[in-house]
Amino acid sequence: MDDDSAVQFVGAGPGAADLLTIRAARLLAEAEIVLFPGSYLDAGVLTNCSPGAELVDTENLDLDAIVDRLVQGHRAGRRVVRLVSGDPSVYSAVSEQTRRLDAAGVPWAVTPGVPAYAAAAARVGRELTVPLVAQSVVLTRTRQRSTAMPDTETLTAFAATRATLVLHLAITRTRELMAELSPDYGPDCPVVVVYRASQPGEQVLRGTVADIADVVEAAGLRQAAVILVGRALAGTPDPEAGESHLYDPARDRSAKPAGGLR
């Protein structure tokens, strides 16, 4: 939905105020009410808001209380933005909120943002997909009492692919997870942990499946970190890595794709 009066779910990006999209910055500037996740957001993002905007930190609000603020703001005829960390398509609880908005007859729209894993990969200068090494990226989290996982989505099943893994909301279980991954990835497989990617206080920890848990525990990290695992993260080019066919000198470039740039 793209109705200007809709409640706007906006990806705040990984944290840095200058990693907002142009659309996100415009929506924040126009908003009269902005709900934001205080625990995961650099306050600099909120400098894009109008000085007269009502700012609501949702850290201590439950889902129903958040949705109630969205509904009441919309019904009062005010422009409402719900900021979510990273990109709304991953671990944002947007589905629960929009389901309730649909039931209340409130229109909504979504603006994407830079996801945390992309900011983490950029920070360490690594492409997560390297020909003949890894051509898939698995975004997942771990089974916890508070959040159930589908029975088919086990870490062991994902590990069997040896794709690049991105583990969200898993930093407190690093040692246990590395033990699960070791049989498939090997103890020497590179691992990168990025805490608060792009934000003040950012930390980058490097290691292997065998030793990254020691590094994480020594740093005392407990939240707001992503774990990247895979051979594509190697600091030097893998001798077995291939190269993209798109830029292969032997590729026939005589045919132009219909509608493509010339």
C-alpha positions in Angstrom: 0.0 0.0 0.0 1.3 3.5 -0.8 -1.4 5.7 0.7 0.2 8.9 2.1 -2.1 8.5 5.2 -1.0 5.0 5.8 1.0 4.0 8.9 4.6 3.8 7.6 6.9 0.9 8.7 10.4 2.2 8.0 13.7 0.4 8.1 16.1 2.4 10.2 19.1 0.5 8.8 21.8 -0.9 11.1 22.0 2.3 13.1 24.1 5.0 11.4 22.0 8.0 10.6 23.6 8.3 7.2 22.6 4.8 6.2 18.9 5.7 6.0 17.3 5.6 2.6 16.3 9.0 1.1 12.6 7.9 1.4 13.1 6.9 5.1 14.6 10.4 5.8 11.7 12.1 4.1 9.1 10.0 5.9 10.7 10.8 9.3 10.8 14.5 8.4 7.1 14.5 7.6 6.0 12.3 10.5 4.0 13.7 13.4 4.4 10.5 15.6 7.5 8.3 15.4 7.7 5.0 17.3 11.3 3.7 17.6 13.2 0.8 19.2 15.4 2.6 21.6 17.6 -0.4 22.5 18.7 -0.9 18.9 18.8 2.5 17.4 21.5 5.2 17.3 19.8 8.4 18.5 21.4 10.2 15.5 18.7 8.6 13.3 16.0 10.6 15.1 17.7 13.9 14.1 15.8 13.4 10.8 12.5 13.9 12.6 10.7 17.2 12.7 11.3 19.2 16.0 7.6 19.0 16.7 7.2 15.3 16.2 6.1 13.1 19.1 8.8 10.5 19.7 7.8 7.2 21.4 10.4 4.7 22.6 8.9 1.3 22.3 11.5 -0.5 24.4 9.1 -1.0 27.3 5.9 -1.4 25.3 4.3 -4.7 24.4 2.9 -5.5 21.0 -0.7 -4.5 21.8 0.5 -1.2 23.3 2.5 -0.4 20.2 -0.3 -1.2 17.8 -2.7 0.9 19.9 -0.4 3.9 19.5 -0.3 3.3 15.7 -4.1 3.0 15.5 -4.8 6.0 17.6 -2.4 8.1 15.8 -3.8 7.2 12.4 -7.4 7.7 13.6 -6.4 11.2 14.8 -5.3 12.0 11.3 -1.6 12.2 12.1 1.3 10.9 10.0 2.7 7.9 11.8 6.0 6.2 11.3 7.0 3.0 13.0 10.8 2.6 12.8 12.3 -0.9 12.9 15.9 -1.7 13.2 17.7 -2.9 10.0 15.2 -4.0 7.3 11.6 -4.7 8.0 11.7 -8.0 6.2 13.8 -9.7 8.8 13.0 -10.2 12.5 11.0 -7.0 12.8 7.7 -8.3 14.1 6.0 -6.4 11.2 3.8 -9.3 10.4 2.2 -9.3 13.9 1.7 -5.5 13.8 0.3 -5.4 10.3 -2.1 -8.2 11.0 -3.5 -6.2 13.9 -3.7 -3.1 11.7 -5.6 -5.0 9.1 -8.1 -6.1 11.7 -8.5 -2.5 12.8 -9.0 -1.3 9.2 -5.8 0.8 9.3 -3.7 1.1 6.0 0.0 0.6 6.2 3.1 0.6 3.9 6.7 -0.6 4.2 10.0 1.1 3.4 13.0 -1.1 3.3 16.3 -0.4 5.1 19.9 -1.6 5.1 20.0 -4.9 7.0 22.5 -5.4 9.8 24.1 -8.3 8.1 24.9 -6.2 5.0 26.4 -3.5 7.2 28.5 -6.1 9.0 29.8 -7.6 5.7 30.6 -4.1 4.4 32.4 -3.3 7.6 34.8 -6.2 7.1 35.0 -5.8 3.3 33.7 -9.3 2.5 31.3 -10.5 -0.2 29.2 -13.3 1.3 28.8 -15.1 -2.0 31.9 -16.2 -3.8 31.8 -18.5 -6.9 32.6 -22.1 -6.0 32.9 -21.2 -2.3 29.4 -20.1 -1.3 26.5 -19.0 -3.5 23.9 -18.9 -0.8 23.4 -16.9 2.3 21.2 -18.3 5.1 19.7 -15.8 7.5 18.6 -17.5 10.7 18.4 -17.4 14.4 18.5 -20.1 17.1 15.8 -22.0 18.9 14.9 -20.3 22.2 12.2 -20.8 24.8 10.8 -17.3 23.8 10.7 -17.9 20.1 9.8 -21.3 18.5 11.6 -22.5 15.3 9.9 -24.6 12.6 11.1 -28.2 13.0 12.6 -28.2 9.5 14.8 -25.2 10.3 17.6 -26.7 12.4 21.1 -25.3 12.5 22.4 -28.7 11.6 20.3 -28.8 8.4 21.6 -25.4 7.4 25.1 -26.3 8.3 25.0 -29.2 5.9 24.8 -26.7 3.0 28.0 -25.0 4.0 26.5 -21.7 2.8 27.4 -18.5 4.4 25.5 -18.3 7.7 24.2 -15.2 9.3 23.1 -15.8 12.9 20.8 -13.2 14.4 19.9 -12.9 18.1 22.3 -15.7 18.9 25.3 -14.0 20.5 24.7 -15.5 24.0 24.9 -19.0 22.6 28.0 -18.7 20.5 29.9 -21.5 22.1 27.0 -24.0 21.8 26.4 -22.9 18.2 30.0 -23.3 17.1 30.0 -26.8 18.4 27.0 -27.6 16.2 28.6 -26.0 13.2 32.1 -27.5 13.5 31.4 -30.9 11.9 30.3 -29.3 8.6 32.3 -26.0 8.5 35.5 -27.3 10.2 37.2 -25.7 13.3 39.3 -23.4 11.0 36.3 -21.9 9.2 36.4 -18.0 9.5 33.8 -16.3 11.8 33.2 -12.6 12.1 31.0 -11.1 14.8 30.0 -7.4 14.4 28.4 -5.7 17.4 26.2 -2.6 16.7 27.3 -2.4 13.0 27.8 1.2 11.9 26.8 2.6 15.3 28.9 4.4 18.0 30.5 1.6 20.0 30.8 -0.8 17.1 33.1 -3.8 17.6 34.4 -6.2 15.1 35.6 -9.6 16.4 37.3 -12.1 14.1 38.1 -15.7 14.7 37.3 -19.2 13.7 34.6 -21.8 14.6 37.1 -23.2 17.1 37.9 -20.0 19.0 35.3 -17.3 18.4 33.4 -18.2 21.5 36.4 -17.3 23.6 36.7 -13.9 21.8 33.0 -13.1 22.3 33.0 -14.1 26.0 36.1 -12.0 26.6 34.4 -9.0 25.0 31.3 -9.5 27.1 28.9 -9.2 24.2 25.2 -10.0 25.2 23.1 -8.4 22.4 22.9 -6.4 19.2 25.5 -8.5 17.3 25.4 -10.6 14.2 27.5 -13.7 13.6 28.8 -14.4 10.1 30.2 -17.9 9.4 31.6 -19.3 6.2 34.6 -19.7 3.9 33.6 -16.7 1.9 34.8 -14.6 4.9 38.5 -15.7 4.4 40.9 -12.8 4.5 42.8 -14.0 1.4 41.2 -15.3 -1.8 40.5 -18.9 -1.7 42.6 -20.7 -4.3 39.5 -22.8 -5.2 37.3 -19.8 -5.6 35.8 -19.1 -9.1 35.0 -15.8 -10.7 31.7 -14.4 -11.9 30.7 -15.4 -15.4 29.1 -11.9 -15.8 32.6 -10.3 -16.1 34.4 -13.2 -17.7 36.5 -11.8 -20.7 35.3 -14.8 -22.7 31.6 -14.0 -22.2 29.7 -13.0 -25.4 28.6 -9.4 -24.9 27.2 -8.9 -28.4 23.6 -9.5 -27.3 21.9 -6.7 -25.4 19.2 -7.6 -22.9 15.8 -6.2 -23.8 15.2 -2.9 -21.9 18.6 -2.9 -20.4 21.0 0.0 -20.1 23.2 0.7 -23.1 
